[in-house]
């Protein structure tokens, strides 16, 4: 059998230990200062492959200005970071999340 060490901690000792563990986990999860996210600019063919929409559908979004795009002269480009955020913003919300938003709105704006 292995030698086991058993520690007895008071409530305060457990609290201090939990705080140290939490601090260490947060430090591990925090991105390093030299890690930067660089944006990539896509043409319409690359965007079509990335998001699975046809070129005519993408042009329709550009025409209606419902998709983020950059146009210089005749050159049309799309920021990959902006597109990923646009996709995330359009994600369907769960019924409970929508219900919570409705309840918050009604609490702030009563009907009568």
N, C-alpha and C positions, 0 to 999 in steps of 0.2 A: 504494500500500500504506500502511496506517495505521502510525503509529509505535507500536511495542509495547515495553512495559517488562517486562523479565524480572527477577525477584527470585530470588536464590539464598539459601536458608535452611538453617541447620544443623538438626539433629534437635531441639535445644532451641528454636530459633525456630519450627519447625513445631508443637511442643507448645504453646508460648505462643499462637500464632495459633489453634490448634484450641480452646484454652480460652476465648479471647476470643469466638470465633464461637459456641461452646456457650452462654456466658453471655448473649450478645445474643439468641440464639434463645429461651432460657428466659425472659428479660425480656419478649420479645414475646408469648410464649404465656401468661404469668402474667396472670390477670384483674386489672383495676384495682381498687383498694380501694373505689371508690364504686359498682362494679357489684355489685348484689345480686340474688339470685334471689327473687322474691316468689312465695309460694304462692297458688294459686287454688283456691277451693272449688267443687266441682261438685255439681249435683243429679243424680238418677238418670238423667234424660233426657240430660243433657250427658255423663255418664260412659258411657252406652250408645253414644252417637255416637263418643266418643273411643276406646273399646277394642273396639267391634264386638260386644258381647254384648247379648242381649235383657234387658229389665227383669226378667223372672222368673228368669233365670240369675243376675243380679246379686243379687236378693233371696235366692236360694239361698245364694250365697257369704256374704252378710251373716248369714243365719241360722246357717250353719256356722262363722261367724267366720273365714273363710279369705281375706277381703279387708279391707284397712284402711278403716275408716269412722268417722264421728263422728255420734252421735245425741243430740240435745237435744230431749227431749219426743218429738214425732212427726216432727220434722224430721231427715231423713237427708242427710248431706253427705259428700263424699269429697275428700280433699286430693289435688290433681293430682300434687304431688311424691311423696306416698306411693304413689299408684297407679302412677306410672312406675317407682318403685323396686320395687314388688311385681311388675310385669311383667318387669323386668330380672332379678329374683331367680328367677323361674320359667323363665327361658330355658334351653333344652336345652344340655347340655354336650357337647363333642366327645368322641369315644371316647378320644382320647389324654389329654385332661384328666381324664376319669373314671378311666382306667387309672393315671395319676399319683397321683390321690387314693387309690385302692385300695392302690397300692404304699406310699405314705406311711403309711397306716393299718396295713398289715400289718407294716411296719418297726417301728412303735411298739408294736404289739400282736401279737406272734407267736402263731401258732395252737397251738404246743406248748411 
